[in-house]
Amino acid sequence: MKKSKVITQLLIFLGILVVVNMISEKVFLRLDFAADKRYTLSKASKDILNDLDDVVTVTAYFTEDLPPEYQKLRTDFGDMLIEYENRSGGNVVYEFINPNKSEEAEQQAQQKGIIPRILTVPRKDQVKQLRAYLGAVLQMGEKTEVIPVIQPGGSMEYSLTTSIKKISVVDKPKVAFLQGHGEPSPNASVQVLQQLAVLYDVEPLNITDTAEIPSYYKTIAIVNPTDTFPQSHLSKLDAYLNTGGSIYLAYNNLQSDLQSQYLSTLPDIGIQGWLADKGITLGNQYVIDADCGAVTVRQQNGPFIMNRQIEFPYFPVVSKFSEHPVSKGLEQIIMPFVSAVSYLPNDSSVHIEPLVFSSGNSGVVSTPVFVDIQKEWTQNDFNAPNQVLAIAAEGPLAGTALSKMVVIANGSFAVNGEGQQQQQLNADNVNLASNAIDWLSDDTGLIDLR
């Protein structure tokens, strides 16, 4: 080959490399071969990034020289930030800081809210403990959001996108907790409120004081009412649904006071008839389950009084969920004194999907019933498996407009209580309520990432 031809081909090759390099600076392309598409941004993330009208600065505090599994986390987070930067048209910028380089840097990271993790790291012939930082701080203008610890996989994207949405939103959507029918105050559901406060403004609402329910409320939450709903209030709820609104209802019509030891059906406060018009029926039997929680019973043992834990089938421990966004990914919920939900829509254009089921070893008990703590349960008692305990409905539920509802046949499963009665709840009890209200309220699709 002639020397001039070789030089020409080399110049062409170098030219191609220059062009490719210039393009690569403008376009970031990552092929995702993972089975679960963990490296592909969701539509929700893309939409939120496209809507950014100001710069979000991400400061990632990551320790260097991490063990391989944590180093991969750092690499994955870096790749995700590159994609966020490109998807946002440059409205996401980032930098990595190693807090372990000095005591001052560590103090700064901790003051920002980044929590160190203690890792055991092999070093030559010995094992050392390392304070590892794996967090990030996001800032837009005066607003700041902290991710104390970055979690791998889908949680990484959810944390990052949710944090961006939280600091970029100007006016948070509104969610109302209905009052005036014996419902507990919103503060009685403090764990649910803490989760909702990330993306929503939550307010109490007494519809006695309004001519109609404002359509700016994304969702009306009705939690454990005990007093009668006047027909005018039910009509207002229907009118609200007919504006495209959404309703979250956590309620059952069973008396659940264990102190009396007698369980019975409560009179209809208007909710049952209102639901029946929509093809939804709350059962009048208690669901019992062999997979259940326990109650503490005090027993005399000689001169001593001892506490004993006894399994109590009226406290089903639920671990069977549908793949619907409200219930997908949940692991375990405690549903004390729950009834079943049945459904047969009056309108074929209404779609109803079950969300939560009792186990294959469940049954039902008709009311009234005397609660015998010492009862010896047999397999014959659990002869009604897979009872539906919660449903999601979509369609023209009250009129012609498309609307949504989630109905959970238990009013107190996500209520902490107030004052001295307040208690910490099982995490997935809170997640079910938050997921439901999020699915009803949010039109960005973030619920699919939760």
N, C-alpha and C positions, 0 to 999 in steps of 0.2 A: 504494500500500500504506500502510495506516495506520501511524502512528509506533509505536503500542503493539505491533502485530504484528511490525514490524521488530525492536524491542527484544527481543520474546519469542524470535524466531528466532536472534538473536545470542546470547542467553543459552543457548539449547539447544545451539548450535554450540560455544560456549565450554565448556559442560558436557561435551560429547562429547570435546573436546580434553583436558580435565582427566582424564576417565576413561581415555582411550587412553594418556595419559602415565603414569598410575598403573599401568596394566596393563603398559606397556612396561618399567617399572622392575622388574617381577617376572618378565616373560617375555621371553627373547631369541629372536627368530626370524630366521633367515637362510635365504633361498631359494638353493639351489645349482644354478646353470644350467651349470656347467662339465661338459664331456663326461666327464671322468675322476672327477667327484664329489670333487675334491680338498678341498672345503670341508665335506664331510659327515664327521662323526666315525665311526670304525669301531665295530663292536660291542665290540671289545676295549677301546677307550678308554672307552666308555660304562660297561662293566661294572666296570672298574677305578675309575672316578670314583664310581660308585654305591656301591662297597665302602669308600670312604674313611671312617674314623671319627675323623679328626683333621684339623686345618687344614694345608694345604700353602701356603707363601708363595713366590710366584714374583717375583723381582726381575729385571726385564728391563733390561739395560744396552744401550741403543741410542742411537747418535749422532743428533742432530737435523740437519735440513737436508741430508739425504742425496740423492744422485742419484735420479731417479725410480724405477729398478728396485729400489733398496735401500729407498726410502721405501715402496714397495708391500710389501716383505717385512715392514717394521715394522708396516704396517697389517694385513696378514694375520695376523701373530703376535698383535697386539692383539685382532683378531676371534676368533682361536682361544682366547685366554685368557678372553674374555667367555663363550664357549660352555662352556669347562671350568668356569668359575665357576658357571654356571647348572646344568650337568649334575651337578655335585657337590653341589648344594644349599648353596652358599656355602663348601664346604670347600677351594676353591682361591681364594686372594686374590692380587692382583698389584699391582705398581707399576712404572712406567717411570722410569729414571734416565738422564740424559744425562752420560756420563763426561767429555765434552769441555768441560764448563762450567768446570773448574778442574783444575790439576795434581793436587791432592789427590784429586779424584773419579776421575781416570785411574789413579792409583796404587792406589786402593781396588779399582777394577774389575780391574786386573791381578793384585792380590794374591788376589782371589777366584777367579782362573783364567780370566778372560775375555781372549781373545786378540784384539788389534786387527788389522784388515786395512788395508793401505795402498791407498787408492783415488786414482786420478787424476781430479780434478774441475775442469771448466772454470769459471773465474770471470772474467766480463767479457772482457777482452782477454788473459787469461793462463790458464795451467793450473797448478793447485796440487795438492799431495799432502795427503790427509786421512787421519788415523788414525781409522778407523771401527770402532765397537764394535757387535757384533751377537750378543750372547750373553745368557745367563740363569743365575741361581743359584736352585735350589729348596731349600727347607728345611722339614723337619717335625721338631719337637722338636730333638733334638741331631744329627739326620742331615741331611747336606747333599749335594747333587748339582749338578755344574756342566755346563752345555752351553756350551762355549767359543765356538762359532759356530753360529748358527741357520741351517739349510739350508732352502730353499724347498720347497713341495709336500709330498708324503707324508712326506719325511724329517723335516719339522718336527713332524708329529704323532707319528711313531715316537719321536723324541728326547724329546719332552715326556712322552708316556705312559710310556715305559720309565723315564725318570728318576723319575716319580711312583711307579711300581710299586717301583722299587729302594729308595726311602726309606720307603715305606709298609709293605712286607712285614715281618712280624715274624719268621717262620721261613722261610728260603729253602727251596724244594724241593731234594731231593738227587739228584745224578747220580753214578753210580759208574763208574770205569774198571777193567775186569777185569784182574787180575794173576795170575801163577802158571803161565802157558803161554807164556813167552817174550815177552810183550807189553812194549813200552817203558813206562816209568813215565809217569804223567800229565804230569809236568814236561817230557817230551820233546815234548809238543804245546802249547807255551807260548802260541802265538798263539790257538789254539782255547780254551784255559783262560781267557785274558784276556777273550774275548767271553762265555763261559759264566758267568764270575764275576759278571757284572752281575745275573743273576737266579737263579743256582743255587749251592749248595754242592757242590763236586766232591771226591770221595773215591776213593782206591784201594780195591779189594775183592778179597780172595782167598777164593773160595768153598770152599776146603779147610777154612777155619776156621769155616764156618757150617753149621748143620743145613739151613737153607734160605735163599734169598736174600730179605732183608727187602723187603716189599712197599712200604715207604715210599720206595724208590728209584724215581724217575720213569722213569729210563732206565739200562740197563746198556750201556756202550760197550765193544766188543771191537775193539781196534785192533792189527792186524798180529801176531797170535799166530804162534809158530813151533814150539811143543811140543804134544804130543798132549793132547787133552781126554779124560780118563776118561769112561766112560759115565755115571758118577754125576754128573759136572759138567754134562753135557748134559741129564740128567734134571732137575737143579736149574734150569737155564735154562728148560726147558719148563714146569716147575711155576711159575716166576716169570711166564712169559708167561700162564699160565692164571689168574693173579691180576689180569690186565689190564695187566701191565707192558709195557715197550717195550725193544727191543734195537736198537742201532746196531752194524753189523758192517762194518769196512773190512778186506778180506782178499782175496788171491788165492792160488791154489795153484801159482804159477809161481816158479821160482828166478830172481832178478833181480840177480845179481852180475855187473856188467859187467867186472870185473877178469878173470874166468875166460874171457870171450868165448864160453862155451857156455851156452845158456839151455835149461832143461829143466823138466819138471813135477815138483813136489814130491809126496812121499807124502801121502795123506790123513791129516790130524791129527784127523779126526773131524768137522770142520766140513762137509765136502762131503756126507757121508751124512746129517748132521743137517739141512742145508738141503734135501736131496733129499726128505726126508719132508714138507717143506712146499711141494714143487713148484718149488723154486728150484735152478738148476744153474749152477755156475761153470765157465766154459769152460776147456779145457786148451790153448788156442791164444793166442798173443800177437796183440793188435790193433795193426796198423801204420796210419799215417795220413800222407798227403801234407802235411797241415797239422800240422807238428810242430816241436818244439824242436831245438836244436843241441847238439852236443858239441864240446869243444875238443880238437883233435889237434895234437900237436907234430910238425913236419916239418922235415927237413934241407933247407936251400936254400943250396947251396954251403957256405961256411964257417959259415953261420948256422943256428940252430935257431929256427923261427918257430911261433907258435900260429895255428891255422886253425880257423875255425868250420865244421862240416859238419852239414847237416841230418840228423836221426836219426829215422826214422819210428817207432822203438820208443818215442818220447816224444811221443805225440799231444797236440796243443793243441786242446782241446775247446771249441767255442762253440755247440753245439746242445743246447738244454735244453727240457724240457716246461714247461707252465704250472702244474705242481704247486707248492704253497707252498715246498717244499724247494729247488727249482731255479729258480723264476720270478725274473727280474731278474738272474741271473748273466750274466756276459759271456764269461769265458775261464778255463779250468782247464787245468793241465798234468798229464797222467796218465801218468807213466813206467811202462813195463812193466805194462800193464793187460790183463786178459782180458775177455771178454764175459760177460754174464749172460743166461740164458734162463729162462723160467718157464712152468709149466703147473700151476696150483693143483689139488691133489687134492680140494679142497672148493670147490664153486661159490660159497659165501658168502664166500670169501676174494677180496679185490680187490687186484690187483697192477698198479702203474702204472710204466712206465719213466720215468726222470728225466733221464738223461744219455746222449748219443749221440755216436759218432764221426762224422766228416764223410761227405759223399758220395764222397770219394776215400780210402776206407780199405779195408783188407784184413785177412787173418789169416795167421799163420805157425805151422805145427805144430812142436811140439818133438820131439826135441831139435834145436837149430839153432846153427850157428856164426855169431857176429856178425862180419860183415865191415864195418868202418867205411867202407871205400872203395867199397862196393857201389854200382853204378849202378842205381837203381830206375827202373822203367818203369811205365806206366799199367796194364799187365797185373798188376802186383803188388797194385794197389788195386782188387780186384774184389769186395769184400764190404762195401758201404757201410752206414752207419747202424747200426753195432753198438751194442747196449744195454750201457752200462757201469755203471749203477746203477739200482736199483728201490726203490719203496716198497710195502709190503704192509700191508693192514688186514684184520682178521677173526679168526675162531677159529683161530689159527696152531698152538696146542698145547692141545687140549682144547675147552672150550665158551666160555670167556670171550673177549671181543673184545680184541685186542692189536694192536700195531704193530711193524713192523720196517723198517729201511732197510739195504739191502745194497749196498755199493760195492766193485767188483771190483779194488780196489787198496788195499794196506794202509798205504802210506807217503806218500800224496799230501798229507796234512795233518799230518805229523810233522816238527817242526823238528830233532830230534836233541838230543843233550846234550853238554855240555862243548865240546871243540874241534870237534866235528862239527856243532854247531848252525848252522842256516842260516835266513835269512829266506824266508818262503814267499810265493808269489803270493797276492794278497788274496782272490780268489775260491776258491782251494783251501781257505782257512780258512773262508770264508763257507759253502761247501757243507757242511762238517762241522758248523759251528755251526747252520746252518739245519736240518740233519737232526735233530740232538739237540734243538733247540728245538721242532720240529714233533712229535717223539716225546714231549717232556716237558711242554710248556706247554699248559694247557687254557684260557688266556685269549684266544687268537686273535692274540696279538702277532706271530706268525710271518707273518701276512698283511700286516703293515706293514713287516716287515724288508726 
